């Protein structure tokens, strides 16, 4: 039609070839959620039509500008926003078209349609977007994706956490175990984690593919969240610490005043105040020799308890041998060390120990 405009995006069909349906839908949802952050009057609706086999993402009060088709153009400045790269929905259109899903965008009074076409100027197949006037006028933007099965919708829906999207949350439900969300959108799965987590976008940094939240970064973020909630989830926290779970591996990195006390109180409630926590076999043998009760704990638990109550294991053996062990384990000035060694020598001579040792030799 004469009133139809064509916009060419010089994107290869195989660009972001590792993306699938979820990644494409995720980017559209991300843009919608970001608009919701910008405008308190904006509402986002996500639904599935079983008759049409279509997914819909609508955002009230918004509009896509033509300039948004230019890569790098974005007005996303709020730290609560998930996407800041200005590429999301363009790549989503590319992926959906490559997967042979028909995509229609109703952009207030316009209809946007997408197709791969050979372009004469580029002498290559590129993504084309056709924009024409719409008889139906909306007060916002509606993305409709056709050819989505009910099974695909169920899988996508599992990747969206809608409750408290912009808050840091520990997800206790067993179905979320090991699942990591940012801003309510699924990022990764890690079977080593005991709980699921949803982080606000301002708490973590993601790259364009919404990756890099793994390893140290993930454990550090989950540990910070557990440290903040330690005062009223102390029993769960100590259980995770005792289990050496990745969820709390760096919990002692975070300056929460009540954390050591919470760990200590819970430890005492289980093992008693007279049970000494130890972290290695050498200390186990020392405690056994001293006749005290003991329990083996991870080093992080020992460190936190030691901040509340100094953990000290009495040495065993003869008084002279205990003095020798004491001398080896403390820092003294040279004069004080010589004094202590001389006291040990005098005691040995007085007790006849040295003479007995020489006789046996």
N, C-alpha and C positions, 0 to 999 in steps of 0.2 A: 504493500500500500504506500501511497505517496507520503503519508504522514509518519511513516515508520523510519526510525533511525537505526543505523547499524554501527555498533562499537566493536572494534577488534582488539582482543587481548592476545598478544603474541606469546601464548603459552602452549607448549607441546602437550599432546595427549598424555604422554608418559611422565609428566612432571608430578612430583610427590607420588610416585608409583606405589609406595608402601601404604598409602592411605586407602581406607575402605569406606563403607557406608557410615559407620559410626563416626569416624574422623570428620566426615563432611557435615553430618548433622550436628556434631559437637561445635563446629565453627559457627554455624548459623545460630545455634542456641547461645553461644558465647557472645556474639554480637547483640543478640536480643537482651541478654542479661546485663550487658554493659550499658545498653540504652536505659534499662530500668534503673541502674545505679545513677546515671546522669540526671534522670528526670523522675522525681518522686511521683508524678502523676501517670507515669507509663506503666502499663501492665503487659505481662507476657503470657501467652497461652500456647500450650503444646498439646496436640491431640492427634488421634489416629481415627481414620474413617475406614471401617471394615468393608463397606460396600465399594468405595472407590479404591481401596488399598493405597491410601495416601496419608502422608504425614503433613501436618500443618504447624508452622511456627508463626505466630502473629505478635506484632509489637505495636501497641496503640501510641498515637501521638508522634510517630517518627516518620522519616522519609529518607530514602536513599538518594543522595545527590549523584550526578554524573561524575563529579570529581572523585567519588569514592572508588571508581573503577581504575583509577591510577594507583599503581602499587606504591606503598609508602605514605599515601595520603590518609591521615587519621586525625580525629579530634579527641582521641581517648587520652585523657590526662589524669583522671582520678585513680589513685593508688588502689582503690577497691576493685578496679576492672581487671578481668582475667587477660583479655587480649590487648596488646599494645603495638602490634606489628602492622596493622592495616592491610593484611593479606587474606584474612580468614574466609570471608564469604566468597571471594573470587576463586580461591582454591577449592572451596566446597562445590561451587558450580562446575568447575572443571572435573572434579572427581565424580560427581553425580552423573554428569553427561557421559563420562567414560564408562560408567557402570550401567549405562542405558536406562537411567531413570529420567523421565520427563520432569522438568522443573519449570514452574510458573511463578513469577513474582508479581504480585499486585502491589504497586508502589503508589499508594493514594489514588491518583487519577491516571496511572500508567500501568501497562502490562509489559513485563520483561520476559523474553523467551531466549533460551540458550541452545546453541548447536555448534558442533565441530564442522568447519568448512575449509576448503582449500582457498587460500588467499593468494591473489596474483602478485601483489607487491612483495610478500614474504616468500612466495613460491613454496608454501608449506601449509599444512593443515593447522589451523589456529582456532581458538575459541571465539565465537561471535555472539554478541548479545543484541537482540532486536528489541527496540523500545517503541511502543505505540500507545495511542490514547485508549483508555478503558471506559466503557459505559458504566461500569461499576466503580464508584468512588468510595474509598475507605478513608478512615482518619489515621491510618498508620500503614505498616508494611506487613504483607502476608507472603510467606514462602510456602509453596505447595510442592511436595515431592511425591510423584506417582510411582507405582510399581513396587511398593513396599509390602512384603508379606507380614502376616500377623506374628510369625516367629521372629522376623527381623525387628518388628516393633517391640516385642517383648524383650529382646536382647538390648535394644537401645534404651528402653525404659529403665532397665536394671542399672544402666550407667548414669542415671540422673538421680541426684539426691536433693529433694526440694525443700527439706525442713532446715531452716537456719543456714541457708547457702553461704552467707557471708560471715559466718562465725567459725572459730576453731572448735572442732567437736571430736570427742571420742565416740565411736559408733559401737554400741554394746551388742546389738543384735548379731547373732551367730552368722547370719547370711552375709554380713559385711566384713567378716573376718579377713584380714589381709588386703582389703580393698581401700585404695587411696583416692580421695576426691579433692578437687580444688574448686572452690566456688560452686559446689554442687555437681561438678562434672568429673566423671571417672578419668583418672590419670594412669594408674598402674595397679597391678596385683603382686603382692609379695607374701608367699606362704609362710615366711619366717615370723610374721607379725601375729600377735594374739588377738588384736582388735582391728576394727576399721577406723578410718580417720577422714574427716572433711576439714580442709584448711581454707581460711579466707585468702583471697588472692594477695592481700598485702603481707601475709605471713611467709609466703614462699615465692621463689622466682622460677618461672618456666620458660623454656625456649619455644620456638614457633610450633614444634611438634608436641608441645606440652609434655616434654620429657625432662630429664636431669634430676627429678625428685626421687633419688634413690641413694643407697649406700649411706654415707655419713650424713648427707643433707636430710634424708628422711628420718633417720634415727635421732638426729639432733632436734628436729621439729616435733616428733612425737614425744621425746623426752621432756622438752620444754612444756608441752601441754600437760603431761602427767605431773610435772613439778608444780604447775600452777593449781592443779586440782588435788594436791596431796593431802590437804587438811581434811577433806571429807571423803577421800577414796584411799585412805592409807592402807587398809587391809589388802585391797586389790594391787596397790602399788608395790607393797612389800612382797606379795606373791609373785609379781612379775620380776622384781629384783632378785628374789631367791631362785627364780627359774632362768635368770640371765637372759631375759627376753630382749630382743632388739628394740622393742618399744620404749625401753627405759635405760638404754645403754649409757646415755650421757646425761642422766637426770641430775647428777651432782655438779654439772657445769652451770646450772641455773641458780641464781642467788635467791632462793625461797627460804625465808627464815624458819618456817615451821617444818621443813622437810626432814632434817636430821631428827628432830624431836618426834615426829610422826613415825619414822622408821624405828627409832629406839623404843618407843612406847609399845608398838605392835610386836616388836621382837621380844620384849619382856613378857608381854601377855601370852606368848606362845611357849617360850623356852625358860622363862624365869630370869630374875636378876642375877642369880649366881652362876648362870651358864655363860661360859666365855666363848665368844665368836672367834673362829680361826679360819685362815684362808689357805694353809699349806700343811703338808705332812710333818714338817719340822716342828711347827707350833703345836700340832696335835700331840706329838710325843712329849713335848714340854708340859702341856696341860695334864696329860695322863700321869706323868711323873710327879706333878704337884698335887695330884689327888682331886682335881677340880672337874666339874662337868663341862662339856664342850659341845659345840655343833659347828659343822663346816658351812661357811657362807661365802658368797661371791665377794670379791675385793671391794666392790662399790658399797655393799651393805656394811662391811667392816669399817670403811672410811666414814660413812655417815654416822654409824653408832659411836665411833671414836670421837666425833665432834661433841657428843653429849657426855660420854663417860669414857675416860681414858682407859684403854684396854691394856692391861699389864699382866704378864704371866710370871709368877714367882719362879726363880731358878731353884734347882734341887741339887743335892750333893752335900759334901762337907762344907762347913763355913769358909774354909780356906779356898776350896774350889769355887764356891759361889763368889768370893771376892775376886778371884782371877777372872771369872766370866764377866763380872761387873766392870772390871778395869778395861776389858776389851770392848765393851759396848758403850762407853761414855766418852765425851770429849772433855779433856782436862788440860790445864796449862802444864808445861813440862815440869815445873816445880811440884805441882800437885800430884802428877803421875809418879814422879820419883818418890814422893812421900808415901803414896799408896803401895807401891811396889816394896818399899822398905818395911812397911807394916806387915805385908804378906810374908816377907822373908823372916821377920822377927817371930811371927806366929808359927811359921814352919819350924824354926829352930827351937822354939819353946816347947812345941808339941812333939818334937822328935821325928816329925814326918820326913824331913830332909835326910836325917841320919838313916832312917829305915829304908828310904829309896836308894841311898848310896850303898847300904849293906846288901840290898837285893841285887844290885848291879854287880 
